[in-house]
Amino acid sequence: MLDYFALFLVFFVILVLFYGIIVVHDIPYEIAVRRQHPHQDAIHVAGWISLFTLGAIWPFLWIWATLYKPGIGWGMIHNNDESIDSIKESESKLAQDIAVLQQQVAILTTNHNEQDKEV
């Protein structure tokens, strides 16, 4: 009876380790899914490949999955839409200022030309 229990325990431990290793190697993929990473499938496939490389690339998959953030993207540009809007706003204000200055220059040149005619 004890032999059967020991055999069951050996198979149980092997099965738990087997599935445990698979679950651990799937952690970067789960992170990628949660963060809506654009490379989810690639991270998932690389996780399976990592099983055959004995986990050598697994830490890099973890880093790859955590670099992407849903609202920011890769974290290199923050609030890009707001900065584009502010640049467009500044551009339109500068265009208005240039138009006003051109009108003032036109008025000054006509006044100067009229003064030259009088002299």
Backbone hydrogen bonds, N-H to C=O, Kabsch-Sander energy under -0.5 kcal/mol:
donor,donor_aa,acceptor,acceptor_aa,energy
5,F,1,M,-1.9
6,A,2,L,-2.3
7,L,3,D,-2.3
8,F,4,Y,-2.7
9,L,5,F,-2.6
10,V,6,A,-2.3
11,F,7,L,-2.4
12,F,8,F,-2.7
13,V,9,L,-2.6
14,I,10,V,-2.4
15,L,11,F,-2.6
16,V,12,F,-2.7
17,L,13,V,-2.6
18,F,14,I,-2.5
19,Y,15,L,-2.5
20,G,16,V,-2.6
21,I,17,L,-2.5
22,I,18,F,-1.6
23,V,19,Y,-2.6
24,V,20,G,-2.5
25,H,21,I,-2.2
26,D,22,I,-0.8
26,D,23,V,-0.7
27,I,24,V,-1.2
30,E,26,D,-2.1
31,I,27,I,-2.3
32,A,28,P,-2.3
33,V,29,Y,-2.4
34,R,30,E,-2.3
35,R,31,I,-2.0
36,Q,33,V,-1.2
37,H,32,A,-2.9
40,Q,37,H,-1.1
43,I,39,H,-2.3
44,H,40,Q,-2.3
45,V,41,D,-2.6
46,A,42,A,-2.5
47,G,43,I,-1.8
48,W,44,H,-1.6
49,I,45,V,-2.4
50,S,46,A,-2.1
51,L,47,G,-0.8
51,L,48,W,-0.6
52,F,48,W,-0.9
52,F,49,I,-0.6
53,T,49,I,-1.3
54,L,51,L,-0.8
55,G,50,S,-3.5
56,A,53,T,-1.0
61,L,57,I,-1.7
62,W,58,W,-2.0
63,I,59,P,-2.1
64,W,60,F,-2.6
65,A,61,L,-2.5
66,T,62,W,-1.9
67,L,63,I,-1.4
68,Y,64,W,-0.6
69,K,73,G,-3.4
73,G,69,K,-3.4
74,W,72,I,-0.5
83,S,79,N,-1.9
84,I,80,N,-2.1
85,D,81,D,-2.3
86,S,82,E,-2.4
87,I,83,S,-2.1
88,K,84,I,-2.4
89,E,85,D,-2.3
90,S,86,S,-2.4
91,E,87,I,-2.3
92,S,88,K,-2.3
93,K,89,E,-2.1
94,L,90,S,-2.5
95,A,91,E,-2.1
96,Q,92,S,-1.9
97,D,93,K,-2.4
98,I,94,L,-2.3
99,A,95,A,-2.0
100,V,96,Q,-2.3
101,L,97,D,-2.4
102,Q,98,I,-2.5
103,Q,99,A,-1.9
104,Q,100,V,-2.2
105,V,101,L,-2.5
106,A,102,Q,-2.3
107,I,103,Q,-2.4
108,L,104,Q,-2.6
109,T,105,V,-2.5
110,T,106,A,-2.1
111,N,107,I,-2.4
112,H,108,L,-2.4
113,N,109,T,-2.5
114,E,110,T,-2.2
115,Q,111,N,-2.0
116,D,112,H,-2.0
117,K,113,N,-1.7
118,E,114,E,-1.5
119,V,115,Q,-1.3
